[in-house]
Amino acid sequence: MVWLASVEVSRDSSQPLTSQIQTAVKREITEGVLRPGTRLPSSRALADDLSVSRSVVVEAYGQLIAEGYLEAVQGSGTRVAGHLAPAARVPTLLDEGRVPAVRWDLRTGGAVPAHFPHREWVGAYQRALRNVGRAELDYPPLSGARPLCEELARYLGRVRGVRTAPERIMVVQGFAHGLALLCSALPRLGIGTVAVEDPGLVRQHRFVQEAGLSTVPVPVDAEGVDVAALARSGVRAVLVTPFHQFPTGVTLSARRRAELVDWARGTDGYVIEDDYDGDFWLERRPHPLALQRMAPDRVVYAGTTSKALAPALRLGWLAAPPTVLAALEQVRGERDLGSEALTQLAFAELLRGGALDRHLRRLRARYRGRREALTLAVHRHLPGTVVAGAAAGLHAYLRLPPHTDEALLVAGALRHSVLVRGGSEFGTLARRPDPALVVGYAGLPTTALLDAVRELGRVWARLPRGERGVARSA
Ligand SMILES: Cc1ncc(COP(=O)(O)O)c(C=O)c1O
């Protein structure tokens, strides 16, 4: 084996051997080939490789250390110095920019890392590895490992009322990946525009646009997406969050569900149901079932492990009508060879043994307590603010008193170490959305949540009178 493949010396060169080594190492560091922290071969090993005397390498290393390119680490040899690292970061569609360090982070996102069920996951992964068959180590089916598709079909039917079968499911790498695949599949069905909820997850809308499709915003009201406005838009596909609209928290009403299904049938269109937090119904009344069950031929149901387990798993699923599934499989056949199978098999184990059910039951109890504490604190410290929408998921939508200066409140909160998003971050229409805060409550213990809302209340109370809004009459 060659220890340092990119460094060579030539005895025909007029440049001394030591200096040739220095030049080559500097070049590789500067160009980012030799990364900070890379361990270099010992002087003896490199001297052997290059057929030079050891003292030549010792001298070259010494000079590079003196110039700060390398560092000698006691007990672990010579390494490329850390501080020369150019921080190469590829921007992504999910970028949030720089996040300030704060005492209370009320942003909503994926599952809370501290709540990840390590023991159960290790057990499931071990069982999956122990039982893996030879065939399962080959390329997996494009739609996903069969044991997982079977478990998912059972699970989704049981807990979300989804009408599907293992052969109607496609395992994907999170909803983002499922959406990207759909953006390639829909044009094959003659669809080039997707209607999106407004307010909604703007970065998802951008994602659709980056994939080459157009988006049309459709307003959301107290019953959910406005289907009459959707019908007027003339599109044939819509992306919705019927269980717990993001961010307003509204559950799509029975009337709107029926209208949406009629719309899809009447336009030969499709509904993409993003059931991103469908595992977290925190109310005491019955859990709304998936919209998909009303029209499995028209609705693509999408689920993810990002809220229930961890976004890092990049694991999600689509339950799709046969027409859409065929287009999705074509896309995957052209673009990738399916998702990594061992994680799928481990997740199938978690479903099979009931460990996911038990984990979610524990989380729901914990989050219900946090949401109730948040609601009480809002009533006490933010008078006139309403905790809107259903008690579900990992976030609450706080409607501030009308005319509150949301931007001033968000900026003031940050100065007091409370990081919270304003509702306007999720608006896409030209009209200004009503002032609101989108508060993630899963990640903070109850006492910290109470402190954060008390601090928010203080900031709100100190806003100039005209910027504090007006109390609602009802
Ligand atoms: C509205 C919405 N949809 C979907 C997701 C999940 O996306 P993914 O499965 O790609 O992590 C999220 C993120 O948590 C979300 O907020």
The ligand as a Gaussian input file, in Angstrom:
#p B3LYP/6-31G(d) Opt

LIG

0 1
 C      -44.720000      19.668000       7.065000
 C      -43.625000      18.623000       7.113000
 N      -43.644000      17.605000       6.246000
 C      -42.701000      16.639000       6.276000
 C      -41.675000      16.664000       7.178000
 C      -40.703000      15.529000       7.248000
 O      -39.805000      15.537000       6.192000
 P      -38.708000      14.383000       6.124000
 O      -39.413000      13.060000       6.225000
 O      -38.057000      14.579000       4.796000
 O      -37.748000      14.575000       7.249000
 C      -41.564000      17.738000       8.066000
 C      -40.401000      17.858000       8.966000
 O      -40.340000      17.482000      10.058000
 C      -42.588000      18.728000       8.052000
 O      -42.561000      19.745000       8.931000

